[in-house]
Amino acid sequence: QVQLVESGGGSVQPGGSLRLSCAGSGNIFKFAVMSWYRQVPGKERELVAVITSAGGTNYADSVKGRFTISRDNAKNTMYLQMNSLKPEDTAVYYCCLNAGVRYWGKGTLVTVSS
């Protein structure tokens, strides 16, 4: 059974930085495509960033140049470094493991406000 636990969310002023972590269990972590999504109440969950098992990455246009996704397969952990945060980045951030079946964490709240 795969379990994913996000951490690192919080409140920050515009222009600030946060680093999210997603700790996973299970032997399939290092083989899986991992992603970060975010969701604002009343809106659909949107893809933020993706990282393949080999380390290839892709980003939503809205976060390119500001966010960096990475992973440490030895620790079964994925990260999202978020810099130059904007109020519109406020959302619950979820990590997702895609191994044919998608597994989700419970999310961590990021609030960007002055």
C-alpha positions as CSV (number, residue, x, y, z in Angstrom):
1,Q,0.0,0.0,0.0
2,V,1.4,3.4,-1.0
3,Q,1.1,6.3,1.5
4,L,2.1,9.9,0.8
5,V,2.5,12.6,3.4
6,E,3.1,16.2,2.5
7,S,4.7,18.7,4.8
8,G,6.2,22.2,4.7
9,G,3.2,24.3,4.0
10,G,2.5,27.5,5.9
11,S,1.9,31.2,5.6
12,V,4.4,33.5,3.8
13,Q,4.4,37.0,2.5
14,P,4.5,37.7,-1.3
15,G,8.0,37.3,-2.6
16,G,8.8,34.7,0.0
17,S,9.8,31.0,-0.3
18,L,8.6,27.7,1.0
19,R,9.9,24.1,0.5
20,L,7.3,21.4,0.4
21,S,8.2,17.7,1.0
22,C,6.3,14.6,0.1
23,A,7.4,11.4,1.9
24,G,6.3,8.2,0.4
25,S,6.1,4.6,1.4
26,G,6.3,1.5,-0.7
27,N,8.9,0.1,-3.1
28,I,7.4,1.6,-6.3
29,F,8.3,5.2,-5.4
30,K,11.6,5.3,-7.3
31,F,9.9,3.9,-10.4
32,A,6.9,6.2,-10.5
33,V,6.2,9.5,-12.0
34,M,5.6,12.0,-9.2
35,S,3.7,15.2,-9.4
36,W,2.6,18.2,-7.4
37,Y,-0.9,19.5,-7.8
38,R,-2.8,22.4,-6.1
39,Q,-6.4,23.2,-5.5
40,V,-8.3,26.3,-4.5
41,P,-11.8,25.9,-3.1
42,G,-14.3,26.0,-5.9
43,K,-11.8,25.3,-8.6
44,E,-10.4,22.1,-10.2
45,R,-7.2,20.6,-9.0
46,E,-4.4,21.8,-11.3
47,L,-1.0,20.3,-12.2
48,V,1.9,22.3,-10.9
49,A,5.0,20.2,-11.7
50,V,6.0,16.7,-12.8
51,I,9.1,14.7,-12.3
52,T,9.8,11.3,-13.9
53,S,11.7,8.5,-12.3
54,A,14.8,9.6,-14.3
55,G,14.5,13.2,-13.1
56,G,12.9,14.8,-16.2
57,T,10.7,17.7,-15.2
58,N,7.9,19.8,-16.5
59,Y,6.1,22.8,-15.0
60,A,2.9,24.7,-15.4
61,D,3.5,28.0,-17.1
62,S,2.3,29.9,-14.1
63,V,5.2,28.6,-11.9
64,K,8.0,28.3,-14.5
65,G,11.2,30.0,-13.3
66,R,9.9,30.2,-9.7
67,F,9.2,26.6,-8.6
68,T,11.6,23.6,-8.7
69,I,10.6,20.0,-8.4
70,S,13.1,17.4,-7.3
71,R,13.2,13.9,-5.8
72,D,15.5,11.8,-3.6
73,N,14.7,8.2,-4.4
74,A,16.9,6.9,-1.7
75,K,14.7,8.7,0.8
76,N,11.4,8.1,-1.0
77,T,10.9,11.8,-0.9
78,M,9.9,14.5,-3.4
79,Y,10.3,18.2,-3.0
80,L,8.9,21.4,-4.3
81,Q,11.0,24.5,-3.8
82,M,8.8,27.6,-4.2
83,N,10.4,31.0,-4.6
84,S,9.0,34.4,-5.4
85,L,5.6,33.3,-4.1
86,K,2.5,35.3,-5.2
87,P,-1.0,35.5,-3.6
88,E,-2.3,33.5,-6.5
89,D,-0.1,30.6,-5.4
90,T,-2.3,30.2,-2.3
91,A,-3.8,26.7,-2.4
92,V,-3.7,23.2,-0.9
93,Y,-0.8,21.4,-2.5
94,Y,-1.1,17.7,-3.0
95,C,1.6,15.2,-4.1
96,C,0.7,12.4,-6.5
97,L,2.4,9.1,-7.3
98,N,1.4,7.7,-10.7
99,A,2.1,4.0,-11.2
100,G,-0.8,3.3,-13.4
101,V,-3.0,3.9,-10.4
102,R,-2.8,7.3,-8.9
103,Y,-2.1,7.7,-5.2
104,W,-2.6,11.0,-3.4
105,G,-1.5,12.6,-0.2
106,K,-3.9,14.6,2.0
107,G,-2.4,17.9,1.1
108,T,-0.6,20.8,2.8
109,L,-1.9,24.4,2.8
110,V,0.1,27.2,1.4
111,T,-1.1,30.8,2.1
112,V,0.6,33.8,0.5
113,S,-0.6,37.0,1.9
114,S,0.7,40.3,3.2
